[in-house]
Amino acid sequence: MEIACNVTRQVPLIAELVNLATTHWRGGVSVQPPAGEDLATAFAAHLGDRTGAALRADPDAGRHLGELATRLRQALLAERPQDQAARINAMIRRYGAQPYLTEDVGQPFHLHFHGSGGTQAEAMGGEFATALALVVDGYGPDRFGECEAHHCEAVYIDLTRNGSRRYCSAACTARAKTAAYRSRRHT
């Protein structure tokens, strides 16, 4: 199903934005989240040329991205499914997510959900909020989490078959396994 493919393209971008803009510990290292123009520039590097250029051209993009990242993090880490659904629904309304068909070069028509706002960040807000809704619909509300590795606040979105993901990256998985091994060896 093409919607699922579109979601799998959006999920890494959602996690990257949230982790870039809202975490103070990532992978065991203290980090200072970029803000303003620095945030827009850093996140634009993860986007295609046209989208990244549109984001960098907006003088308020960093502020809008920071607000979007905060809303996304709150939805991802909501404790109750009802709260998670309410936050995702609020983002869908806030960003005016509207479905439309598009044909990318070399791709068949597929569904997008850009927001109805005038900025690139607002357009992404609609698409990201809808992607989260589709993850909840297709995988369940328990597919979002914060990395369980020591000194890591990064979020992850788990699209694995069995929902077993607990870490934001392979590096944090390795750090956690190494720490557990060392702990067992010393007891």
Secondary structure as GFF3:
##gff-version 3
##sequence-region A 1 187
A	DSSP	alpha_helix	2	22	.	.	.	ID=ss1
A	DSSP	beta_strand	25	26	.	.	.	ID=ss2
A	DSSP	beta_strand	29	30	.	.	.	ID=ss3
A	DSSP	alpha_helix	36	44	.	.	.	ID=ss4
A	DSSP	alpha_helix	49	57	.	.	.	ID=ss5
A	DSSP	alpha_helix	61	76	.	.	.	ID=ss6
A	DSSP	alpha_helix	81	95	.	.	.	ID=ss7
A	DSSP	beta_strand	100	103	.	.	.	ID=ss8
A	DSSP	beta_strand	109	112	.	.	.	ID=ss9
A	DSSP	alpha_helix	120	139	.	.	.	ID=ss10
A	DSSP	beta_strand	144	146	.	.	.	ID=ss11
A	DSSP	beta_strand	155	157	.	.	.	ID=ss12
A	DSSP	alpha_helix	170	185	.	.	.	ID=ss13
###
